[in-house]
Amino acid sequence: MSQLYTTKVTAVGGRHGTVKSDDGILDLQLATPKELGGRGGATNPEQLFAAGYAACFENAVIHATRRQADKVGDNDIEVIGEVSLLPNGGGGFQLAVTLDVAITGVDQAKAEEIVNAAHAVCPYSNAIKGNVDVKFNVTTR
């Protein structure tokens, strides 16, 4: 299978360090959230995952409607990604995700159909399928 896109990001210092992409566009300080006993004041892996998933899912919604009569564009969709860090019961941790998806210009049933189709094609959804609980709150505007 041929790769459509590849990126590389280097993390140094874990949750208290930095992340930087090989092209230098992403260059961020990291900090453990205050809620987890850290200093806060910088982004963290959960925020980065929530941002990436929300942005990717928004594009998956567009992709899912590309061949439909009810096409939607960037300005018709808002996705809010929420990522929770939970104990897994075995001494480790797991993630849970909630995506609030609002779509303009379609009815509720169609919006839910679109979100289901987007979930089937979104690379983030496919990467975590069967491993991370993902909940959707779908609304129309």
N, C-alpha and C positions, 0 to 999 in steps of 0.2 A: 504494500500500500504506500502510495507517495504522500509525503507530508505536505500539508497546505501551508503551515506556518509553524515556526519553532522560535521560542524565545528562551533566554537564559537569564536567571536572576541569582545573584550570590547573596547569601545571608551570612553575616558574621556577628557573633555575640548573642545568638538566640533571641529570646524575647526582650533582651536589653541592648540589642545591637543595632545593626543597619541591614537594609536590603537595597541592592543596586542592580539594575539591569545592565546587560552587556553593552547596550547602546547609550546608557547614561540618562535616559529619559526618566526612569523610575530611580529615585535616590532618596530613601526615607529612613528616618530614625525610628526605632521601635522601642516600646516600653510596655511592660506588663501593666494591665489596667489596675487602677486603684481597688476595684472590686475584688481583684485576685491578690491583693497585698502589695502591688507594685506602686511605682511613682506616678504612673499615668503621664499625660502630657504629650504623648506621641501615639502613632497608630500601632496596631497589633495585628497578628495573623488573622484573627477572626474578622476584624474590620476589612482587611484586604480580601479575604475570601467572600464576605458579604458583598463587597463592591464588585468584584469580578463576576460572581454568580448573577447579581442583579443586572449588570450590563449585558452579559452574555445572554441571559434569559430574554431580555427585551429584544435582542436581535433574533432570537429563536422564534418569538411571537411574530415578528415581521416575516421571517422565513416560512413559518407555518401557514401564513395567509397569502403568500406570493402568487399562488395559482387559484385563489378563491375570488369570488365576487366581492366579498367583504375584506378587501385589503386594508391593512393598517400601516401607518408610518410611525416614525420616531415620535412625533408630537402627539400621537394618539395613545401612547402607552407610558405608564409610569410603573416601575417595579421598585419596591422597597425590600431589600434583603435583610433578614435578621438571622444571625448565626449565634447559637448558644453553645457554650462549652459545658458539658455535663460529665459527672463521674460515670464510669462504665460498670461499676460494681466489682471490678477485678483489680482495682488499684490504678487503673489507667483512666483515660478520658475519651469521650466521643463528642461528636457534633450533632446538633439538630438545626434544621433550617426552616424558616417561614418566609415565603415570598408573598407579599401583598402586591397583586397585579391589578391595575386599573386600566381598562381599555375604553376609549371613546368611540362612539359611532356604531356599536353593536349592542344587541340585547344580552341579557344575562346568560341565557342558554348558549348563545354563540360564543360569548366570551369564555365560558367554561370549556367549550369544545376546542377553542383556539389554544387555551392554556394547556390542555391535555396533549394536543398535537405538538406544542412547543416543548413540553416536558420530554416527549419522545425523541426529539432531535437535538436538544441542547447538550453540548458536550459536558458541561458541569453536571447536569442531571444524569447523564449516562455514566459519568465517572464515579458518582457516589451511589448509584442505584443499588439497592439491597444492603447498603452499609450505613446510610445516614437517613434518618426520618426527615422527609420534606413535606411541609404542609403549605397549602395554597389558600389564600383569601382572595377571591376573584370578585371584582366590582366593575361596574360600568359608570361612565361619566357622561 
